[in-house]
Amino acid sequence: MLLLTTAIALAFSAIPCCLSIWPIPRSFDSGNQIIKLSNSFDISINFTNPPQDLLDAVTRTKDAIQTDQLGRLIVGRGSSDSEAFGSANTFHNLVLTIEQSASAVRPIATEAVASLDTRDESYSLSVPLDGSAGVVSANTTLGLLRGLSTFEQLWYTYNGTIYTSYAPLTITNDNPAYVYRGFMLDTARNFFSVLDIKRTLDAMYLVKINTFHWHITDSQSWPIQIAQFPELAQAGAYSANQSFTPEDIQDVVSYAGERGIDVLVVRFIFIQSIAIQLTSLLFQEIDTPGHTAIIGASHPDYVACYLSDWITFAGEPPAGQLRLADATVANFTAEVLAAVAKSLPSTMFSTGGDELDTACYSADEPTQMILNETGRTLFEALDDFTATTHGALYTLGKTTVVWEEMVLEYNTTTLRNDTIVMVWISSDDAAAVVQKGYRIVHAPSNYFYLDCGAGEWIGNDPTGNSWCDPFKTWQESYTFDPLANISSDQVSLVLGGEQLLWTEQSGPENLDSIVWPRAASSAEVFWTGDTLPDGFDRVGNISEALPRLHDVRYRMVQRGIKAIRLQPEWCALRPQACDG
């Protein structure tokens, strides 16, 4: 899966200036001739009864090509290309074809939430030079969608003419090196609207990120409304206008599914440090038993150290985490997780489990009384809590996802072998997790935390820095090696990775600029792969990647995504001219 053909190494060495595709296909052959898009250009489907979400995707692609209006990133923004328009052939039609019986064709949204071991995103694409029909072929509608996202990135506009300068182009069996390519957004520290989330999903679609990890609750707020537990949002949301209704959740899930994105919704039941994450069509996360102080607003008896001194009992304000040793609390948590999981189709459900504050439990009299009465240690009680909460998810057919502490610090014995572990504290911890036989998703703070480097947000600390300084540039995340210190027999345990935005200092106003285009860097790491043959080294090819990242960033801006600039435009129009 991860080893690429020699063709890609040759392709990288011959990538023409500013090739627009991001992530770069794993095998392709590109020319440098111009063809124009016909005014009557159309996309046709050559099988019967295509699902509606594929028809909608075709419409979006045609609209995007017409409305992007992106000038090519060269001096003159395409004026020199226009000299070839008179003799250039015209491209009239793209045909979508599927390599299976039409009766077996499933909607994109169904394919997007298939189990990770069966999900198929592969596609092939051809754009001939002679003006004959182009073709996108795939085994699934999800693969056709990935081909459309590539096709959209080929086209530029100059003086009303839409054209590409990369004909003829042949992409053969492009498919991701890793099945999990994600982005996490925290909507609990600060609230983000459904429109903000949809705009983020549009950018994710463009660069083939396939999992939206929605960290929807935390100690600060509980913005998700659950019919069976209305008191949680009533007491825990910042306001009635800052919460997600069941209809909002389904709207986001449907919107994501149509764009080939599985949603890992994170709902937290905080116990300040252990996160229980839910997954379904959304990959949902309810962080437990830590990061759950907000539950105390409606259920104060369920939360230890509620509103106590956060400096003593929490990593950040407010303090409070679920009383995990209490069977009543464990059953309540299981019921909340199940209520959410039942409503979502994703096969994954995250239960968190990070940053458990043991000092809080040591000082909490009800917890200590229960531990003494039952003759258990705190971590034995955590085992029981996990068995109860995960058991409710197993009954629903969900695969659980946890943060790395559950495996490396708490040695939780009731985790199943198929549990997925997110490695976040350091990239160095990945090897220790796979050594225990667990599958991993890379989310290391030293590469992928987008909030780092903004300074301390805690008040009365004028010289403070963020705990994960420095700022993580796109170059830094682009150099990440998913297989560092991973032995050859453990490669299959590496599912992929994601970049993350914790939002203590972020809101709708700076969402786009802090995430994009930086989060696209890991999209290529985990689609194209990091270890390539014939000496190709990602560290040594940042100068080759930068023009393409400029290109996709400018295209995002054309689509209403306020992605931050990477360099002065003078540099963007002159690839490699600003390299050190």
C-alpha positions, 0 to 999 in steps of 0.5 A: 500500500505504501510503496510507490512505483518508480513512476512517481519518483520520475514524476516528482523530478519532472513536476512542471512549475506550479502543477496545480494538483494537491495532493499530488497523485501517486502515479501520473504522466503530465504534458505541458500543452494547452487545451481550452474548455468548451462553452458547452462542456459537460460531465456525463455518467455512463451507468444507469441510476447514478445516486443523487449525491453523485449527480450533485457532485457533478453539478458542483464540479461544473459550477466550480470550474466556471466560477473559480476564475483563477488566473495561473500563478505565473507572471502575467497570470496567464497572458503568455498562455493566451498566445496558444488559445487560437491553435489549442484544441477544445475539451468538450466532455468528461465521462464518469465510469465505474468498474462494477455492476451498476446495481452494486453502485452505492451513494458517495455518503455510504462509501464515505463511512464504510469501514476503514479496511473496505473503503475505496477512494481510488480513481484514474483520470485521463485528459487527452490533448486532441479534444476527445472525451476525458474519463474518470474511472473508479470502483466506487462513487467515492473514487469518482468524487476524488477524481472530480476533486483532482479534475477541478484543480486543472483549470485556469481562466484568462480573459474569459477563456477557461483552459488547462496547461497540463495536457495530455494528462494521465493519472493511473490508479491514484489512491491514498497511502493511508486510509485516515486523513483528518482534520479536528475542530474544537467547537467547545472552547469557542462556538462555530456555526454550521456555516463555518463547519460547512466552509471547512468541509468544502476546503477538506473536500478539495484536498481529499481530507476524508475525516472531520473529527468534531470535538464538540464538547469540553469542560467549557461548554456542552453545545450539542442537544440530545433529546434524551438528555436535554439538560446537558445543553440547556445548562452547558451551552454558552447560550440558546443560540450557541448549540447544535440541534439534532437537525444541525448535526444531521445537516453537517453529516449529510453535507460531509458525506456528500463530499466524501467525508466521514464525521467523527463527532466528538462529544465530551463528557468531561472528567478533566482528562480522559476523553471518550469520543464517539464515532458514527457517520460523524466520527463523534467524540465524547471525551470522558471521563476527563474534560467533562466539567460542564456536566456538573452544570446539570449533574453536579453529583456526577463531577469530581472537583467541580469548579474547584481550584483549576490550577490544582485540579485541571490543566486549564479552567474550569476544573471537574471530571466525571466520578468514574468509580461511581457505577451510576455515573458510568451507566449514565455516560454509557447511555449518553454515548449510546444515544449519540452513536445510535443516530450516526452511521460511522463505524468509529466512535471516540471515547477520549481518555486523555489528561486524567487528573489523578490529584482531583480524584485523590482529593474527592471524598465520594470517589475515595469512599467508593474505591475503598468500599470496592477495594479498587485502585483508581485505574482498576475503576477506570477499567470498569468505567471503560468496560461499561462505556465501551460495551455500550458502543460495541453493542452498536457495532462501533469501533472505539477510538481513544487518546494515547494515555489510555494505552501508555499511561493508564494501561487500561486492560478492558480495551479491545484489540481493534481499538484505534489510538490517537497519538497526540503528546509526541510523535515519539510515542507512536512506536510504543503504541504500535508495539502494544499491537494497537492501530494508530492515527497520528495527531502529534502536537509537535507537528500537527497542532495548529493552535501552537505558537500564539502565546499564552491565553491564561490571564495574568501571564504577560510573558507566557508562551503556549505550551506547545511552542513554536508555531507549526509551519506547513513546512514542518508538518509536511516533513512528517514521516508516518513510519518513523521508528515503525518496523516493517511488520507494524506498518499496517497498524498506521492508519494515517493522521490529522491536523488539529485546531484547539480553539482557546484563541480561535473563533469563526473570525480566524478559522480559515486563516489559522487552518488553511492552507496549513492543514492541506500539508498533512493531506498530501503526507497521508494521501501520497505517502512520505517514504518514496523510492529513488531517493525522493525526500519530502524534506528536500522537496518543499520547494517543489511543493510550495508552488502547488500549495500556493495554487490550491490556497489561491483556489480556496480564496476564490471559493470564499475560504480566507486562507492565509498567504504563504508568501508575497505574491511576487514569490507566488508568481515566481516559483523557487525565486524566494527559496533560501 
